[in-house]
Amino acid sequence: MKEKAAAVVQDAKAYQRLLDIDAHADVEEGIHQGLEAVRKGNVRPAREFFAAFEAEHGIRR
C-alpha cells in the first residue's frame, strides 16, 4: 500500500508557481472544450443565445 504525505512544506514562490500552472491548464482545457464544441457544431451565434435567454427570463431591453 502506498503512503500519502499528510503535509507538504514549500516556499511561497514554489506554491504560487503551482497555482499559475494549474490556472494555465484550466485555460487550455477551456479552449480545448470550446474548439471541440465548434468542431461538433454545438454552437450558435451570441445574438441568438442572448435573445433566447432574455425571452426565457422575461428580460426586456
Biotite code that builds the C-alpha atoms (Angstrom):
import biotite.structure as struc

atoms = struc.array([
    struc.Atom([0.000, 0.000, 0.000], chain_id="A", res_id=1, res_name="MET", atom_name="CA", element="C"),
    struc.Atom([1.349, 3.414, -0.977], chain_id="A", res_id=2, res_name="LYS", atom_name="CA", element="C"),
    struc.Atom([1.603, 6.038, 1.735], chain_id="A", res_id=3, res_name="GLU", atom_name="CA", element="C"),
    struc.Atom([0.467, 9.588, 1.032], chain_id="A", res_id=4, res_name="LYS", atom_name="CA", element="C"),
    struc.Atom([2.058, 12.655, 2.522], chain_id="A", res_id=5, res_name="ALA", atom_name="CA", element="C"),
    struc.Atom([-0.009, 14.224, 5.283], chain_id="A", res_id=6, res_name="ALA", atom_name="CA", element="C"),
    struc.Atom([1.526, 17.635, 4.621], chain_id="A", res_id=7, res_name="ALA", atom_name="CA", element="C"),
    struc.Atom([3.831, 19.338, 2.178], chain_id="A", res_id=8, res_name="VAL", atom_name="CA", element="C"),
    struc.Atom([6.014, 22.302, 3.090], chain_id="A", res_id=9, res_name="VAL", atom_name="CA", element="C"),
    struc.Atom([7.150, 24.641, 0.348], chain_id="A", res_id=10, res_name="GLN", atom_name="CA", element="C"),
    struc.Atom([8.004, 28.281, 0.000], chain_id="A", res_id=11, res_name="ASP", atom_name="CA", element="C"),
    struc.Atom([5.500, 30.851, -1.250], chain_id="A", res_id=12, res_name="ALA", atom_name="CA", element="C"),
    struc.Atom([7.216, 31.230, -4.644], chain_id="A", res_id=13, res_name="LYS", atom_name="CA", element="C"),
    struc.Atom([7.007, 27.488, -5.376], chain_id="A", res_id=14, res_name="ALA", atom_name="CA", element="C"),
    struc.Atom([3.372, 27.391, -4.256], chain_id="A", res_id=15, res_name="TYR", atom_name="CA", element="C"),
    struc.Atom([2.489, 30.366, -6.482], chain_id="A", res_id=16, res_name="GLN", atom_name="CA", element="C"),
    struc.Atom([4.151, 28.609, -9.417], chain_id="A", res_id=17, res_name="ARG", atom_name="CA", element="C"),
    struc.Atom([1.909, 25.574, -8.853], chain_id="A", res_id=18, res_name="LEU", atom_name="CA", element="C"),
    struc.Atom([-1.143, 27.839, -8.760], chain_id="A", res_id=19, res_name="LEU", atom_name="CA", element="C"),
    struc.Atom([-0.055, 29.519, -12.004], chain_id="A", res_id=20, res_name="ASP", atom_name="CA", element="C"),
    struc.Atom([0.497, 26.164, -13.721], chain_id="A", res_id=21, res_name="ILE", atom_name="CA", element="C"),
    struc.Atom([-2.941, 24.996, -12.590], chain_id="A", res_id=22, res_name="ASP", atom_name="CA", element="C"),
    struc.Atom([-4.635, 28.186, -13.844], chain_id="A", res_id=23, res_name="ALA", atom_name="CA", element="C"),
    struc.Atom([-2.878, 27.848, -17.204], chain_id="A", res_id=24, res_name="HIS", atom_name="CA", element="C"),
    struc.Atom([-4.035, 24.234, -17.503], chain_id="A", res_id=25, res_name="ALA", atom_name="CA", element="C"),
    struc.Atom([-7.628, 25.316, -16.782], chain_id="A", res_id=26, res_name="ASP", atom_name="CA", element="C"),
    struc.Atom([-7.450, 27.927, -19.546], chain_id="A", res_id=27, res_name="VAL", atom_name="CA", element="C"),
    struc.Atom([-6.044, 25.411, -22.020], chain_id="A", res_id=28, res_name="GLU", atom_name="CA", element="C"),
    struc.Atom([-8.785, 22.919, -21.156], chain_id="A", res_id=29, res_name="GLU", atom_name="CA", element="C"),
    struc.Atom([-11.461, 25.579, -21.665], chain_id="A", res_id=30, res_name="GLY", atom_name="CA", element="C"),
    struc.Atom([-10.050, 26.440, -25.067], chain_id="A", res_id=31, res_name="ILE", atom_name="CA", element="C"),
    struc.Atom([-9.881, 22.759, -25.984], chain_id="A", res_id=32, res_name="HIS", atom_name="CA", element="C"),
    struc.Atom([-13.522, 22.243, -24.995], chain_id="A", res_id=33, res_name="GLN", atom_name="CA", element="C"),
    struc.Atom([-14.591, 25.314, -26.966], chain_id="A", res_id=34, res_name="GLY", atom_name="CA", element="C"),
    struc.Atom([-12.783, 24.162, -30.091], chain_id="A", res_id=35, res_name="LEU", atom_name="CA", element="C"),
    struc.Atom([-14.309, 20.707, -29.722], chain_id="A", res_id=36, res_name="GLU", atom_name="CA", element="C"),
    struc.Atom([-17.802, 22.237, -29.449], chain_id="A", res_id=37, res_name="ALA", atom_name="CA", element="C"),
    struc.Atom([-17.181, 24.194, -32.654], chain_id="A", res_id=38, res_name="VAL", atom_name="CA", element="C"),
    struc.Atom([-15.913, 21.072, -34.404], chain_id="A", res_id=39, res_name="ARG", atom_name="CA", element="C"),
    struc.Atom([-19.070, 19.188, -33.391], chain_id="A", res_id=40, res_name="LYS", atom_name="CA", element="C"),
    struc.Atom([-21.311, 22.096, -34.389], chain_id="A", res_id=41, res_name="GLY", atom_name="CA", element="C"),
    struc.Atom([-22.569, 22.607, -30.833], chain_id="A", res_id=42, res_name="ASN", atom_name="CA", element="C"),
    struc.Atom([-22.515, 26.383, -31.113], chain_id="A", res_id=43, res_name="VAL", atom_name="CA", element="C"),
    struc.Atom([-24.837, 29.222, -32.046], chain_id="A", res_id=44, res_name="ARG", atom_name="CA", element="C"),
    struc.Atom([-24.448, 32.941, -32.563], chain_id="A", res_id=45, res_name="PRO", atom_name="CA", element="C"),
    struc.Atom([-24.277, 35.021, -29.370], chain_id="A", res_id=46, res_name="ALA", atom_name="CA", element="C"),
    struc.Atom([-27.198, 37.186, -30.501], chain_id="A", res_id=47, res_name="ARG", atom_name="CA", element="C"),
    struc.Atom([-29.362, 34.084, -30.843], chain_id="A", res_id=48, res_name="GLU", atom_name="CA", element="C"),
    struc.Atom([-28.367, 32.849, -27.397], chain_id="A", res_id=49, res_name="PHE", atom_name="CA", element="C"),
    struc.Atom([-28.999, 36.185, -25.681], chain_id="A", res_id=50, res_name="PHE", atom_name="CA", element="C"),
    struc.Atom([-32.361, 36.637, -27.413], chain_id="A", res_id=51, res_name="ALA", atom_name="CA", element="C"),
    struc.Atom([-33.486, 33.202, -26.183], chain_id="A", res_id=52, res_name="ALA", atom_name="CA", element="C"),
    struc.Atom([-32.054, 33.835, -22.697], chain_id="A", res_id=53, res_name="PHE", atom_name="CA", element="C"),
    struc.Atom([-33.798, 37.196, -22.384], chain_id="A", res_id=54, res_name="GLU", atom_name="CA", element="C"),
    struc.Atom([-37.095, 35.738, -23.598], chain_id="A", res_id=55, res_name="ALA", atom_name="CA", element="C"),
    struc.Atom([-36.833, 32.795, -21.201], chain_id="A", res_id=56, res_name="GLU", atom_name="CA", element="C"),
    struc.Atom([-36.144, 35.049, -18.229], chain_id="A", res_id=57, res_name="HIS", atom_name="CA", element="C"),
    struc.Atom([-38.512, 37.860, -19.130], chain_id="A", res_id=58, res_name="GLY", atom_name="CA", element="C"),
    struc.Atom([-35.747, 40.379, -19.677], chain_id="A", res_id=59, res_name="ILE", atom_name="CA", element="C"),
    struc.Atom([-36.737, 43.356, -21.806], chain_id="A", res_id=60, res_name="ARG", atom_name="CA", element="C"),
    struc.Atom([-34.435, 45.962, -23.223], chain_id="A", res_id=61, res_name="ARG", atom_name="CA", element="C"),
])
